[in-house]
Amino acid sequence: MATKTKPAPELKSRAAALHNPPATLETAQKLGLLPEEFDRICEVLDRVPNFTEVAVYSAMWSEHCSYKNSINLLKTLPRSGPKLLVEAGEENAGLIDIGDGWACAFKIESHNHPSAIEPYQGAATGVGGINRDIFTMGARPIAQLNSLRFGDIESQASSRWHMRGVVKGIGDYGNAFGVPVLGGETWFDPCYTTNPLVNAMSVGIVRADKVVSATSHGAGNPVFIVGSATGKDGILGASFASKDITGTSMEDLPAVQVGDPFMEKLLLEASLELAQTDAIIGMQDMGAAGITCSTCEMSAKGQSGMDLQLDQVPLRQADMQPWEILLSESQERMLVVVKKGREKEVQDIFHKWDLHCKAIGTVTEGGQVRYFWNGTLVAEVPAESLVLGGGAPVYTRTSKKPAYIAENAKFKTDMVPVPEDLKQVAYDLLASPNIASKRWVYEQYDSMVRTGNMSTNAPSDAGLVLLKESGGTKALAMSVDCNARYVHADPYIGTMIAVSEAARNIVCSGGEPAGVTNCLNFGNPYDPEVYWQFEQAIKGMGEACIEFKTPVTGGNVSFYNQSNINGKDVAVFPTPTIGMVGVVPDIANAMGLSFQAKGNLIFLIGTVTEDIACSEYLARYHNVQRSPAPYFNLADEHRLHVAITHLIRRKLVTAVHDVSDGGLWTALVEMALHNSLGFDIVTDSDVRSDAFLFGEGQGRVVATITEEQETGFLDLMRISKVPFILLGHVTKGKLRIDDESFGTIEEARAIYEGVLPGILEEQ
C-alpha cells in the first residue's frame, strides 16, 4: 500500500499547532510500526502524525499492548462463568466470587525480555507490576507464584547468571513488599539459554462491593498521578518486549525499569485506603507504555477524553522530553481519576504515606486525549484508536504445521530398551535439575509473611492460603503449571495437560477449581510454525477450561521469545503457563501430599499405561528428544478429579499427590520426604517397569489410607469407575520396589536436595 504522507503545508490547523514536525514513514518503522499501520494512523488522524504521536502509537500498537496477532484467537476461549465478576480483559486482573461478600483478583504476566538482559531488575519489576495490577482494583495481594524457565544450568554459565539474578530479584522485591510466595515451578532446557521466561502471578482479595475500576468519565474531574517520580527508565519498554532478543539487545538496557519495593508498599497501603472511600472514579497501574497506556485505556473504557499537562508530572530527571515522559515505564506509579471536589481528601491520603499526588489534567468530553507541554499542544490522539478492543490493529497470521510433529509420532516405547539397573536410573532422575528439589529457589522467598500460608509446614500440590477475612473457615488454592516439552511435542494436547495438571493440583489439595489466568510465551507470530503452535495451544486450553468449568479471566501474551543462533532464529518451546485459582470451602478438608504413618496403604489411582513419551526419563537417560505428548484423556482426567474430591471430603485418604514430572518414582519420593518415611511397592507385571516407574502418562494420583479407611475407600472407588491398584505400604524410611532395595529416604534426599546448590555454586 502506498503511504499517504502529506506535505507539511497541507496539515490541518489543529495539527499545525502541535509542538513537533510531522513524522516520516522511516521514523515509524524504526519505532516498530508497519507501513500499513503508519497509513492507518494518517487516516485516523486525517493528517500526518508528529514524532510524539508516532511514538504513542508505536507503544500502544505494539504486540505487548495491542495483542494484535493474538486477540482473535483469545476471543475463542471461555470467558464467562457463574463465579466470574468481570469478563476477561475488562479490568486490570480477573475477578471471581469466593463467597461471603469477598472476591479474588488474580493475574499472571511475563517479564521475559527485561529479565534476559538484566535478570535482577527484570524479575523484580515483574513482581512489582503484577502486584500493582491487583491492588489498583482495591484488592490486597495475599499470595505470589512464579513460573521460571532457564537454559541448561549444568553447562551454561549464562543460564546460572540468569537464574541467580532472577531468583534474587523476585526474593528481594517480594520479601520487602511483604507478600508470601506460595508456589511455582522452575524448569530448564537449552532452548531458554538466551531467552529465559519469567512469569509472575499475584493473587489478592477484595470486598466485592469495593472493587475499583480502571475507567475515566465525568468532564471536569481531575486526573492525578500518584506514587514515584517519573524517570527515563523503561522508555519504549513495550516496544522492546515486542521484538526478538538479539546479540545487540544489551543496547536496549535503558528499557529495563528499576523497582523500589518499599515505595510499592507505601503505594499499596495508600491505594487500599483510597479504595475504601468513594472519592475516585477509577484507578490504573502505569505498566507497559506508562502514562500513555493508562490515560488512553481509561479514557476509552469510560468513553471520555483527557487533557494532560505533562510539565506537571513529577520528574526524577530535568531534561526529559514530552515523548519520554509519556512512554516512561518508571515503576510504582498510578493514574487516579478523582471526583471533582474530593481532591484534598485524596491528596491527604497520599501525603500521609509520603507519596507524590499531583494533579496533571482533567477529564473531557469526547474521545480525544490531548497532551500539553508548558501550554503547547504536543500530541492529540483519539483514545479509542489506540486500545485493544478498539481501533488497534487485529491480524490473523499464516499458520503451518511443523514437520517435526510427524517425526514425533514415529516414536514407540519399545524402540528403547529397559535399563538393567533401575535404581541407578531412579537416582539419576532425582539428580535432574527439572526433577530435583527447588529448595535453593524457594528458600530465598518469604513464604510466611501475613501468616496465612497453610502449605509451608504441610506441603500440598497447590499453594493454600487461609482466608481470614471470610471467617477463617475457607482457603484459596492456587497453582501454576506447564510442561513445555509436552506442548512442544503436541501444542493441543500439551496445553490441555497444563490446564488439567493445574486443576489436578487444586483438587488434590482439597479445592474446587474456579478460574484460569494464562501467560502465553511463544516465538515470533510471523513464523507460520509458531503461529500454528499458538493456534493449537489456544484450542487445547479452551477445551480443557470448558471441561473443568474454569473460564479464562485474562492474562498475558508474550511473543518474540526467540534468539538468533548461528544465523537461524530459534524459538523457545511454546510455553502456555496456566495459573489457576480455586476455593477450599472447608479448611478441615485441606489435603497434604506427605506420607503420614508407617503401615498406611499406598494406592495408585488412574489409568496406567506403557508410556514413556516426552518424559524426563526418556530425554535424560535415553537422550530421545523426539516423541509425542504423553498419554492423556480429558474425560478420564475429569472423572479422576471427581473421585479424588469425594475421597477427600469423606475423609477416606490421609495424603494425595499427583503423578507428573519424573513419574511415579518421583511422586513417591516427594511424598516420603517431609516426614522421613519410605515405601515398599510392587510394580505391575503387565507394564514395562521403566514405564511404570518413570513414565509420565497423565491422569494419575497416589493416595494413602489407613486400615480403618480401606472399606470406604474401596467402595467409593468401585462406584467411581476410575481404575486403581494397590501399590504397597509406607515404611519407616526404607525404599523398596519389587522386593529390591532402592536405598533409604535419606539417601534419596541427599541427591534430591543437593543438586541445585551444587550446580549454582559454580561460576
CORRA-V421909 format. One record per residue. N is the residue number from 1. OMEGA is omega in radians with two decimals (none if undefined). D_FIRST is the distance of its C-alpha to the first C-alpha in Angstrom with 2 decimals. Layout:
# CORRA-V421909
n->(N;N)
omega->(OMEGA;OMEGA)
d_first->(D_FIRST;D_FIRST)
This chain:
# CORRA-V421909
n->(1;2;3;4;5;6;7;8;9;10;11;12;13;14;15;16;17;18;19;20;21;22;23;24;25;26;27;28;29;30;31;32;33;34;35;36;37;38;39;40;41;42;43;44;45;46;47;48;49;50;51;52;53;54;55;56;57;58;59;60;61;62;63;64;65;66;67;68;69;70;71;72;73;74;75;76;77;78;79;80;81;82;83;84;85;86;87;88;89;90;91;92;93;94;95;96;97;98;99;100;101;102;103;104;105;106;107;108;109;110;111;112;113;114;115;116;117;118;119;120;121;122;123;124;125;126;127;128;129;130;131;132;133;134;135;136;137;138;139;140;141;142;143;144;145;146;147;148;149;150;151;152;153;154;155;156;157;158;159;160;161;162;163;164;165;166;167;168;169;170;171;172;173;174;175;176;177;178;179;180;181;182;183;184;185;186;187;188;189;190;191;192;193;194;195;196;197;198;199;200;201;202;203;204;205;206;207;208;209;210;211;212;213;214;215;216;217;218;219;220;221;222;223;224;225;226;227;228;229;230;231;232;233;234;235;236;237;238;239;240;241;242;243;244;245;246;247;248;249;250;251;252;253;254;255;256;257;258;259;260;261;262;263;264;265;266;267;268;269;270;271;272;273;274;275;276;277;278;279;280;281;282;283;284;285;286;287;288;289;290;291;292;293;294;295;296;297;298;299;300;301;302;303;304;305;306;307;308;309;310;311;312;313;314;315;316;317;318;319;320;321;322;323;324;325;326;327;328;329;330;331;332;333;334;335;336;337;338;339;340;341;342;343;344;345;346;347;348;349;350;351;352;353;354;355;356;357;358;359;360;361;362;363;364;365;366;367;368;369;370;371;372;373;374;375;376;377;378;379;380;381;382;383;384;385;386;387;388;389;390;391;392;393;394;395;396;397;398;399;400;401;402;403;404;405;406;407;408;409;410;411;412;413;414;415;416;417;418;419;420;421;422;423;424;425;426;427;428;429;430;431;432;433;434;435;436;437;438;439;440;441;442;443;444;445;446;447;448;449;450;451;452;453;454;455;456;457;458;459;460;461;462;463;464;465;466;467;468;469;470;471;472;473;474;475;476;477;478;479;480;481;482;483;484;485;486;487;488;489;490;491;492;493;494;495;496;497;498;499;500;501;502;503;504;505;506;507;508;509;510;511;512;513;514;515;516;517;518;519;520;521;522;523;524;525;526;527;528;529;530;531;532;533;534;535;536;537;538;539;540;541;542;543;544;545;546;547;548;549;550;551;552;553;554;555;556;557;558;559;560;561;562;563;564;565;566;567;568;569;570;571;572;573;574;575;576;577;578;579;580;581;582;583;584;585;586;587;588;589;590;591;592;593;594;595;596;597;598;599;600;601;602;603;604;605;606;607;608;609;610;611;612;613;614;615;616;617;618;619;620;621;622;623;624;625;626;627;628;629;630;631;632;633;634;635;636;637;638;639;640;641;642;643;644;645;646;647;648;649;650;651;652;653;654;655;656;657;658;659;660;661;662;663;664;665;666;667;668;669;670;671;672;673;674;675;676;677;678;679;680;681;682;683;684;685;686;687;688;689;690;691;692;693;694;695;696;697;698;699;700;701;702;703;704;705;706;707;708;709;710;711;712;713;714;715;716;717;718;719;720;721;722;723;724;725;726;727;728;729;730;731;732;733;734;735;736;737;738;739;740;741;742;743;744;745;746;747;748;749;750;751;752;753;754;755;756;757;758;759;760;761;762;763)
omega->(3.10;-3.13;-3.06;-3.11;-3.13;3.09;-3.06;-3.10;-3.10;-3.14;3.13;-3.02;3.13;-3.13;-3.11;-3.14;-3.10;-2.99;-3.02;3.04;3.14;3.10;3.11;3.07;3.13;3.11;-3.13;-3.13;3.08;3.12;3.02;3.13;3.06;3.10;3.14;3.08;3.06;3.06;-3.09;3.10;3.12;3.13;-3.13;-3.09;-3.05;3.12;3.06;3.12;2.99;-3.06;-3.12;-3.14;3.08;3.11;3.11;3.13;3.12;3.14;-3.04;3.10;3.04;3.10;-3.03;-3.10;-2.98;-3.07;-2.98;3.13;-3.08;-2.95;3.13;3.12;-3.14;-3.13;3.11;-3.13;3.08;-2.98;3.10;-3.13;-3.05;-3.10;-3.12;3.12;3.00;3.11;-3.10;3.06;-3.09;-3.09;-3.12;-3.11;3.05;-3.08;3.12;3.11;3.12;3.05;3.10;3.12;-3.10;3.10;3.11;3.05;-3.12;-3.11;3.04;3.13;3.13;2.94;-2.98;-3.05;3.08;-3.11;3.13;-3.07;3.06;-2.94;-3.05;-3.11;3.12;3.14;-3.11;-3.12;3.00;3.08;3.14;-3.10;-3.10;3.07;3.10;3.08;-3.13;-3.03;2.99;3.09;-3.10;-3.11;3.07;3.07;-3.14;-3.12;3.04;3.01;3.06;3.10;-3.00;3.09;3.13;3.06;-3.11;-3.08;3.12;-3.05;-3.04;3.10;-3.13;3.12;3.06;3.09;3.08;-3.05;3.14;-3.10;-3.12;-3.10;3.12;3.12;3.11;-3.11;-3.09;-3.10;-3.09;-3.13;3.13;3.14;3.02;3.06;-3.06;2.99;-3.04;-3.11;3.12;3.13;3.08;-3.02;-3.01;3.02;-3.13;-3.11;-3.13;-3.02;-3.13;-3.02;3.07;3.08;3.12;-3.12;-3.09;-3.12;3.08;-3.14;3.14;3.11;-3.08;2.98;-3.06;-3.14;-3.13;-3.13;3.12;-3.11;3.08;-3.05;3.11;3.04;3.14;-3.12;3.14;3.09;-3.10;3.12;-3.10;2.89;-3.07;3.10;-3.05;2.98;-3.08;3.11;-3.09;3.12;3.06;-3.13;-3.09;3.11;3.14;3.11;3.10;-3.13;-3.08;3.04;-3.05;2.92;-3.14;3.12;3.14;-3.09;3.12;3.08;3.12;-3.06;3.09;3.12;3.12;-3.12;3.09;-3.04;3.09;-3.06;3.14;3.03;3.14;3.12;3.09;-3.14;3.07;-3.06;3.11;-3.12;3.14;3.06;3.11;-3.11;3.13;3.09;3.00;-3.03;-3.04;3.05;-3.10;-3.11;3.12;3.05;3.00;3.13;3.12;3.12;2.93;-3.09;3.13;-3.06;-3.06;-3.13;-3.10;-3.12;3.12;3.13;-3.13;-3.13;-3.14;3.14;-3.13;3.07;3.08;2.89;-3.07;3.10;-3.04;3.12;3.10;-3.12;3.08;-3.05;3.02;-3.14;-2.97;-3.00;-3.08;3.08;-3.13;-3.12;3.10;3.10;-3.12;-2.99;3.07;3.07;3.04;-3.01;3.03;3.09;3.10;3.00;-3.09;3.02;-2.99;3.03;-3.11;-3.10;-3.13;-3.05;-3.06;3.12;3.14;-3.14;-3.14;-3.14;-3.08;3.08;3.09;-3.14;3.06;-3.12;3.01;3.03;-2.95;3.04;-3.12;3.14;3.13;3.04;3.13;3.03;-3.08;-3.08;-3.07;2.98;-3.08;-3.13;-3.10;3.07;-3.09;3.08;-3.14;3.10;-3.11;3.09;3.08;-3.06;3.01;-3.04;-3.06;-3.08;-3.01;-2.85;2.99;-3.10;3.09;-3.08;3.10;-3.09;3.11;-3.10;2.90;-3.04;3.09;3.11;-3.12;3.12;-3.12;-3.13;-3.06;3.12;3.11;3.10;3.14;-3.05;-3.10;-3.10;3.02;-3.08;-3.07;3.08;3.11;-3.10;3.01;-3.13;3.14;-3.08;-3.09;3.10;3.13;3.11;-3.09;-3.11;3.06;3.11;3.09;-3.14;3.09;3.11;3.11;-3.12;-3.02;3.13;3.07;-3.13;3.14;3.13;-2.94;3.07;3.10;3.13;3.04;-3.12;-3.00;3.14;-3.05;3.03;3.12;-3.07;3.14;-2.97;-3.04;-3.09;3.09;-3.04;3.12;-3.08;3.08;3.00;-3.13;3.08;-3.11;3.09;-3.13;-3.06;-3.13;3.05;3.08;3.12;-3.11;3.03;2.94;3.04;-3.08;-3.08;2.95;-3.03;2.91;2.96;-3.02;3.09;3.08;-3.08;3.09;-3.14;-3.14;-3.04;-3.13;-3.14;-3.09;3.13;3.02;3.10;-3.14;3.09;-3.09;3.13;3.09;3.11;-3.14;3.12;3.13;3.12;-3.13;3.11;3.11;-3.06;3.06;3.13;-3.05;-3.08;-3.06;2.86;-3.06;3.06;-2.95;-3.05;-3.09;3.09;-3.07;-3.09;3.09;3.02;-3.06;-3.13;3.06;-3.12;3.07;3.08;-3.13;3.11;-3.09;3.12;3.12;3.11;3.14;3.13;-3.12;-3.11;-3.14;-3.13;3.06;-3.13;-3.07;-3.14;3.12;-3.11;3.12;-3.06;-3.10;3.13;-2.94;2.99;3.11;3.06;3.06;3.05;3.14;-3.12;3.13;-3.11;-3.12;3.08;-3.11;3.08;-3.13;-3.13;2.98;2.97;3.02;-2.98;3.09;-3.10;-3.13;2.97;-3.10;3.09;3.07;-3.12;2.95;-3.00;-3.12;-3.07;3.05;3.13;3.05;-3.01;3.09;-3.10;-2.98;2.98;-3.06;-3.05;3.03;3.10;3.07;3.13;-3.13;3.11;2.97;-3.09;-3.13;-3.05;3.08;-3.13;3.10;-2.96;3.04;-3.09;3.02;-3.09;3.04;3.10;-3.12;-3.10;-3.03;-3.04;-3.10;-3.13;3.07;-3.07;-3.12;3.08;3.12;3.04;-3.13;3.12;3.12;3.05;-3.00;-3.12;3.11;3.10;-3.12;3.10;3.08;-3.12;3.13;-3.14;-3.14;3.12;-3.14;3.11;-3.12;-3.09;3.12;3.07;-3.13;3.10;3.11;3.10;3.14;-3.14;-3.13;3.07;-3.12;-3.07;-3.14;3.05;-3.04;-3.13;-3.11;3.13;-3.13;3.11;-3.13;3.11;-3.07;-2.93;-2.92;-3.12;3.09;3.07;-3.13;-3.14;3.06;-3.04;3.07;3.13;3.13;-3.08;3.13;-3.09;3.07;-3.05;3.12;3.09;-3.12;-3.05;-2.95;3.12;-3.06;3.02;-2.98;3.06;3.14;-3.13;3.01;3.11;3.05;-3.14;3.01;3.09;-3.12;-3.12;-2.93;-3.09;3.13;3.13;-3.10;3.13;-3.11;-3.11;3.12;3.11;-3.04;-3.08;3.07;-3.13;3.07;3.10;3.02;3.13;-3.06;-3.08;3.11;3.12;-3.11;3.13;3.11;3.10;-3.11;3.09;-3.13;3.10;3.05;-3.14;3.00;3.10;-3.12;-3.14;3.13;3.04;3.10;-3.13;-3.10;3.11;-3.02;-3.07;-3.08;-3.00;-3.05;3.09;-3.14;-3.13;-3.01;2.99;3.12;3.11;none)
d_first->(0.00;3.80;6.32;8.95;11.80;15.03;18.14;20.98;23.32;21.16;21.33;23.41;27.01;26.79;24.09;26.13;28.99;27.21;28.83;25.93;23.68;19.92;18.08;15.47;12.40;14.95;17.38;15.21;14.53;18.25;19.05;17.26;14.09;10.81;7.79;6.53;10.23;10.54;8.27;10.59;13.57;13.03;13.06;16.07;17.93;16.98;17.01;16.06;17.99;20.77;21.55;23.80;21.34;18.65;21.55;22.49;19.12;19.04;22.45;22.11;18.84;20.32;21.57;25.05;24.71;22.08;22.88;19.29;19.91;23.46;24.08;23.57;26.25;28.43;28.76;30.63;33.43;36.65;36.35;39.49;43.20;46.63;46.90;43.47;43.64;39.89;37.02;34.72;32.42;34.27;36.14;36.28;38.23;39.58;42.81;45.52;48.92;51.79;54.59;57.19;54.67;52.66;49.08;47.47;44.16;42.53;39.31;38.23;35.50;34.50;34.86;34.02;32.05;34.40;37.35;36.17;36.49;39.18;41.00;43.55;41.43;38.50;40.86;42.87;39.99;38.71;42.12;42.06;38.67;39.51;42.86;41.33;39.17;42.52;44.62;42.07;42.83;46.49;47.36;49.61;48.41;51.23;49.81;47.22;46.11;43.86;42.30;42.04;40.82;41.74;41.97;45.26;47.66;50.47;48.90;46.18;47.32;43.79;43.85;47.25;45.90;43.05;45.56;48.15;45.69;43.98;47.31;48.89;45.95;46.15;49.93;50.28;47.82;48.89;52.59;52.50;50.50;53.11;51.48;52.81;50.81;51.91;50.14;47.30;46.55;46.02;44.81;44.30;42.30;41.01;37.39;37.66;39.06;36.17;34.57;37.40;36.82;38.47;38.38;40.58;41.89;43.89;46.06;47.69;49.78;49.86;51.81;49.70;50.42;49.42;45.81;43.56;40.05;36.93;36.24;36.51;37.71;40.28;39.45;41.66;42.23;42.15;39.81;41.51;40.51;43.30;44.35;43.61;42.39;38.82;38.25;35.61;35.90;32.99;30.29;26.84;28.80;26.34;23.55;26.22;27.05;23.49;23.43;25.75;29.21;29.51;32.27;31.09;30.87;34.22;32.51;30.95;34.49;34.28;31.90;34.97;36.92;40.68;42.77;46.12;47.81;50.65;48.34;46.64;50.07;50.81;47.47;48.25;51.64;50.46;47.60;49.98;52.50;49.90;48.88;52.48;52.22;50.36;49.17;45.47;42.55;40.43;39.97;37.28;37.21;34.95;33.48;29.94;28.19;31.59;32.03;28.35;28.54;31.91;31.33;28.04;29.23;32.63;31.29;28.85;31.66;34.08;31.67;32.61;31.52;33.08;33.98;34.53;36.54;35.44;38.38;40.70;39.49;42.31;41.19;42.67;41.29;41.60;38.67;35.78;32.72;31.31;28.22;30.67;32.87;30.04;28.86;32.27;33.43;37.08;39.26;41.82;40.08;39.51;38.25;40.82;40.66;44.27;46.08;47.01;50.67;50.75;49.39;52.73;53.32;50.06;50.67;54.19;53.04;50.67;53.16;55.79;53.68;53.06;49.30;46.94;46.29;44.48;43.05;39.61;38.32;38.66;37.04;35.53;34.66;31.13;28.38;27.58;28.50;29.41;30.51;33.05;34.69;38.09;37.31;33.94;30.80;28.50;25.88;25.30;23.20;23.57;25.20;23.92;20.25;21.22;23.45;23.75;24.41;22.74;19.20;18.46;15.71;17.25;16.36;18.43;18.22;19.52;23.28;25.89;29.63;30.99;33.63;36.09;36.63;38.45;40.39;41.58;43.08;45.38;47.45;50.82;53.41;56.10;54.11;55.56;59.29;61.05;62.14;65.88;66.02;64.17;65.55;63.96;60.60;61.05;61.71;58.92;56.56;57.87;57.04;53.34;51.33;49.42;52.75;54.97;55.80;53.24;56.13;55.06;51.87;53.26;56.37;54.17;53.08;55.36;55.73;58.69;57.62;58.11;60.58;58.66;57.74;59.76;58.47;59.86;63.45;62.73;59.68;57.60;54.48;52.52;52.91;55.21;55.61;58.32;57.29;60.07;58.53;59.04;62.70;62.51;62.79;59.15;56.78;53.09;52.12;48.89;47.35;44.28;43.75;41.53;42.58;39.38;41.06;41.39;37.76;36.60;38.93;37.74;35.25;36.29;40.03;39.86;38.23;40.74;43.42;42.13;42.39;45.73;47.22;46.37;48.05;50.93;51.57;51.83;54.07;56.29;56.81;58.01;54.84;52.72;48.95;47.08;43.44;40.77;38.36;36.14;34.50;31.97;31.65;29.27;27.24;23.49;21.78;19.06;22.10;22.69;26.44;26.41;24.42;27.02;29.75;28.33;28.12;31.67;33.03;31.82;33.40;36.64;36.79;36.39;39.15;41.54;41.04;41.79;44.89;46.25;45.20;43.42;40.23;37.44;37.70;34.71;34.12;31.51;28.74;28.63;26.01;25.65;29.39;29.48;30.32;29.94;33.29;34.04;30.40;29.67;28.08;30.86;30.42;33.40;34.98;33.20;35.39;35.17;38.06;39.86;41.79;44.24;46.78;49.85;53.09;56.63;58.53;61.88;62.21;65.40;63.15;61.05;61.33;61.43;60.87;64.03;67.14;69.91;73.21;74.92;75.62;72.66;71.30;67.80;65.71;62.35;60.53;57.73;57.00;58.02;56.08;56.47;53.05;52.15;48.43;46.16;49.22;49.92;53.00;51.07;48.58;51.22;54.35;53.05;49.81;47.90;44.28;43.04;44.35;43.23;43.43;47.06;48.78;47.51;48.24;46.80;49.52;52.29;50.84;51.03;54.59;55.53;54.29;56.36;59.44;59.10;58.75;61.99;63.83;63.04;63.90;67.17;67.97;68.41;66.72;67.39;64.19;60.80;58.12;55.14;54.77;51.47;50.63;53.60;55.09;58.54;60.28;58.06;58.38;62.18;62.37;60.27;62.60;65.65;64.70;65.11;68.76;69.62;70.47;69.92;69.65;71.44;69.37;69.46;66.42;65.86;67.53;65.16;62.12;61.48;62.77;59.71;57.43;59.80;59.93;56.53;54.15;51.52;51.45;50.37;52.26;55.47;57.59;60.89;63.46;67.01;69.88;73.54;76.33;76.74;73.14;73.31;74.51;71.96;69.18;70.07;70.43;67.02;65.30;66.91;65.69;62.13;61.79;59.98;61.39;63.45;65.93;68.58;67.76;70.81;71.96;71.48;73.77;75.11;72.73;72.97;70.02;71.15;69.27;71.25;74.42;72.97;72.66;69.19;70.78;70.85;68.33;69.09;68.25;64.94;64.32;64.88;62.11;59.74;60.01;60.40;57.23;54.62;57.06;58.08;54.56;53.40;56.45;54.95;52.89)
